[in-house]
Amino acid sequence: MSRLPTRRASQPRAGRPIRRSSAGLSRTRALAALILVLAGLAIYGMGASPVFAYHRVDLQGATWTSEQDVRALLAITDGTNLVTLRTDDLALRLAILPAVRSAEVNVVLPNTILVRLDERQPILVWQTSAGRFLVDAAGVAFVELADGAATPNGLPTITDARTAAAVNVGSSINPVAFDAATRLGSLTPASVASAANGLVVTLTDDQGFTIKAVPGLWTAVFGFYTTSLRPSSIIPDQVRLLKSLIAGREPTIESVILADAQNGTYTTKAKP
């Protein structure tokens, strides 16, 4: 009888020893923890140090905004530590100033607050019985000129003689009236082929917009404007009509009425 071959007991394969991580901190982790602690202590030390205390404001880009108003809105007590100061909140405070479109505030160590202002730029002066106001391209009155102050950079002046004219710092001019004012305020004597020394633009309750050629020449009535029925976009055509009416007869003309872009009449001065 043949015997079945006997099986050898399987031998376990030799493998790599398994290392189990220690429950304690590794050297790398311990070093990282130490760095974090030291950084925290450093930040705390800077935040508590009198070396980084606020003492001055460096104001840039301010033409119409006073440093006194900026300091009042910042409301930072002298000696306040600058390391933990929230500059974004300070910039939002300054943005409420009428002459400021936007503001940027930064800390300059050891003791300075740097403020950069982006201010509104005037394109005309709006004059009412209450005062004279600088107005920007968006139609916002942002500065009131002091009595007797010169008009900056030769800006055109719009005299608003209406009874209900209500303009103050921070208010916006009616868009239709403002568009007409910018168009008419940009005119010069050369624009209408006139020998006048200057043109004065006025807005009244009874005639709307008028232009007076000085000294002592003619007055042109441009009238009132609305959003749809009589838009200010007709002004260029009115100007061309005015030029044709005064051409060759300007010294004799008393007044011109520009009913619309195509129709106008004029009256002559009385003979001596």
PEVENJO-V936321 format. One record per residue. N is the residue number from 1. RES is the residue in one small letter. SS is DSSP state (A for helix, B for strand, O for the rest). NEAR is the number of other C-alpha atoms within 8 Angstrom. D_CENTER is the distance of its C-alpha to the mean C-alpha in Angstrom with 1 decimal. Layout:
n:res:ss:near:d_center
N:RES:SS:NEAR:D_CENTER
N:RES:SS:NEAR:D_CENTER
This chain:
n:res:ss:near:d_center
1:m:O:2:111.5
2:s:O:3:108.3
3:r:O:4:105.7
4:l:O:4:102.0
5:p:O:4:99.9
6:t:O:4:98.4
7:r:O:4:94.6
8:r:O:4:93.2
9:a:O:4:90.8
10:s:O:4:87.3
11:q:O:4:86.0
12:p:O:4:82.3
13:r:O:4:80.1
14:a:O:4:78.9
15:g:O:4:75.1
16:r:O:4:72.5
17:p:O:4:72.3
18:i:O:4:69.3
19:r:O:4:67.3
20:r:O:4:65.7
21:s:O:4:62.5
22:s:O:5:63.0
23:a:O:4:61.5
24:g:O:4:60.2
25:l:O:7:57.0
26:s:O:6:57.1
27:r:A:6:56.4
28:t:A:6:53.1
29:r:A:8:51.9
30:a:A:9:53.0
31:l:A:8:51.1
32:a:A:8:47.9
33:a:A:8:48.2
34:l:A:8:48.8
35:i:A:8:45.6
36:l:A:8:43.6
37:v:A:8:45.2
38:l:A:8:44.6
39:a:A:8:40.9
40:g:A:8:40.5
41:l:A:8:42.3
42:a:A:8:40.2
43:i:A:8:36.9
44:y:A:8:38.5
45:g:A:8:39.6
46:m:A:9:36.2
47:g:A:11:34.7
48:a:A:7:37.4
49:s:O:9:37.6
50:p:A:7:36.6
51:v:A:6:35.9
52:f:A:13:32.4
53:a:B:13:31.5
54:y:O:15:28.1
55:h:O:8:28.5
56:r:B:7:25.4
57:v:B:9:21.6
58:d:B:8:20.3
59:l:B:10:16.9
60:q:B:8:15.1
61:g:O:8:12.1
62:a:O:11:12.2
63:t:O:6:12.7
64:w:O:7:11.8
65:t:O:10:12.3
66:s:O:8:16.0
67:e:A:7:17.8
68:q:A:6:19.8
69:d:A:8:17.0
70:v:A:10:16.0
71:r:A:10:19.7
72:a:A:7:20.2
73:l:A:9:17.8
74:l:A:9:19.2
75:a:O:6:22.6
76:i:O:7:24.5
77:t:O:6:28.1
78:d:O:7:29.5
79:g:O:8:31.8
80:t:O:8:30.0
81:n:B:13:30.8
82:l:O:13:27.9
83:v:O:8:29.6
84:t:O:6:29.0
85:l:O:6:25.5
86:r:O:6:23.0
87:t:A:9:19.8
88:d:A:8:17.8
89:d:A:7:18.4
90:l:A:11:17.2
91:a:A:12:13.8
92:l:A:9:13.5
93:r:A:9:14.6
94:l:A:13:11.9
95:a:O:11:9.0
96:i:O:7:10.6
97:l:O:7:10.0
98:p:O:10:8.6
99:a:O:10:7.0
100:v:B:14:5.5
101:r:B:10:2.8
102:s:B:10:6.3
103:a:B:13:9.7
104:e:B:9:13.0
105:v:B:12:16.3
106:n:B:8:19.6
107:v:B:11:23.2
108:v:B:8:25.1
109:l:O:7:28.7
110:p:O:9:30.7
111:n:O:13:28.8
112:t:B:12:25.1
113:i:B:12:21.7
114:l:B:12:19.2
115:v:B:12:15.5
116:r:B:11:12.9
117:l:B:13:9.4
118:d:B:10:6.4
119:e:B:12:5.3
120:r:O:9:4.2
121:q:O:7:7.5
122:p:B:9:10.2
123:i:B:10:12.6
124:l:B:13:15.1
125:v:B:14:16.6
126:w:B:13:17.8
127:q:B:12:21.0
128:t:B:12:23.0
129:s:O:5:26.0
130:a:O:6:23.7
131:g:B:9:21.8
132:r:B:11:19.3
133:f:B:14:15.6
134:l:B:14:12.8
135:v:B:16:11.0
136:d:B:13:8.2
137:a:O:8:9.2
138:a:O:5:8.6
139:g:O:11:11.0
140:v:B:11:9.3
141:a:B:17:11.2
142:f:B:14:9.6
143:v:B:11:12.5
144:e:B:11:16.2
145:l:B:9:18.2
146:a:O:6:21.5
147:d:O:5:24.7
148:g:O:4:26.0
149:a:O:6:22.9
150:a:O:4:22.7
151:t:O:7:20.2
152:p:A:5:18.0
153:n:A:4:18.8
154:g:A:5:20.8
155:l:O:9:18.2
156:p:B:9:20.0
157:t:B:11:20.7
158:i:B:14:21.3
159:t:B:10:23.9
160:d:B:11:23.8
161:a:O:11:27.4
162:r:O:8:27.7
163:t:O:5:29.4
164:a:O:4:27.0
165:a:O:8:23.8
166:a:O:5:21.7
167:v:O:10:18.3
168:n:O:8:16.8
169:v:O:10:13.8
170:g:O:8:11.6
171:s:O:9:13.6
172:s:B:8:13.0
173:i:O:10:15.4
174:n:O:7:18.0
175:p:A:7:17.1
176:v:A:11:20.5
177:a:A:9:20.6
178:f:A:10:17.1
179:d:A:9:18.3
180:a:A:11:21.5
181:a:A:10:20.1
182:t:A:9:18.1
183:r:A:9:21.3
184:l:A:9:23.5
185:g:A:11:21.4
186:s:O:7:21.6
187:l:O:10:25.4
188:t:O:8:27.6
189:p:A:13:31.4
190:a:A:8:32.0
191:s:A:7:30.2
192:v:A:11:32.9
193:a:O:8:35.7
194:s:O:9:36.0
195:a:O:6:37.6
196:a:O:10:35.3
197:n:O:8:33.5
198:g:B:9:30.4
199:l:B:12:29.0
200:v:B:10:27.8
201:v:B:14:25.8
202:t:B:12:26.7
203:l:B:13:26.3
204:t:B:10:29.3
205:d:O:8:31.0
206:d:O:4:34.1
207:q:O:11:33.0
208:g:B:12:29.4
209:f:B:12:27.7
210:t:B:13:29.9
211:i:B:12:29.9
212:k:B:11:32.3
213:a:B:14:33.6
214:v:B:11:34.4
215:p:O:7:36.8
216:g:O:5:39.0
217:l:O:12:38.9
218:w:O:12:37.9
219:t:B:11:35.5
220:a:B:12:34.2
221:v:B:13:33.4
222:f:B:14:31.0
223:g:B:10:31.0
224:f:O:8:29.0
225:y:O:11:27.0
226:t:O:9:26.8
227:t:O:8:25.5
228:s:O:5:28.9
229:l:O:6:31.7
230:r:O:9:30.2
231:p:O:10:26.9
232:s:A:11:24.9
233:s:A:5:25.7
234:i:A:10:29.1
235:i:A:12:27.7
236:p:A:7:28.6
237:d:A:9:32.1
238:q:A:13:32.3
239:v:A:9:31.4
240:r:A:9:34.2
241:l:A:13:36.5
242:l:A:13:35.8
243:k:A:10:36.7
244:s:A:7:39.9
245:l:A:11:40.9
246:i:A:10:40.5
247:a:O:8:41.9
248:g:O:4:45.1
249:r:O:8:45.1
250:e:A:10:42.0
251:p:A:5:44.0
252:t:A:7:45.9
253:i:B:14:43.1
254:e:B:11:42.1
255:s:B:11:39.6
256:v:B:15:38.4
257:i:B:10:37.6
258:l:B:15:35.8
259:a:O:9:36.8
260:d:O:8:35.1
261:a:O:10:34.6
262:q:O:8:38.4
263:n:O:8:39.9
264:g:B:12:39.8
265:t:B:8:42.2
266:y:B:10:42.5
267:t:B:8:44.7
268:t:B:8:46.3
269:k:O:7:46.8
270:a:O:4:50.1
271:k:O:3:52.7
272:p:O:2:53.9
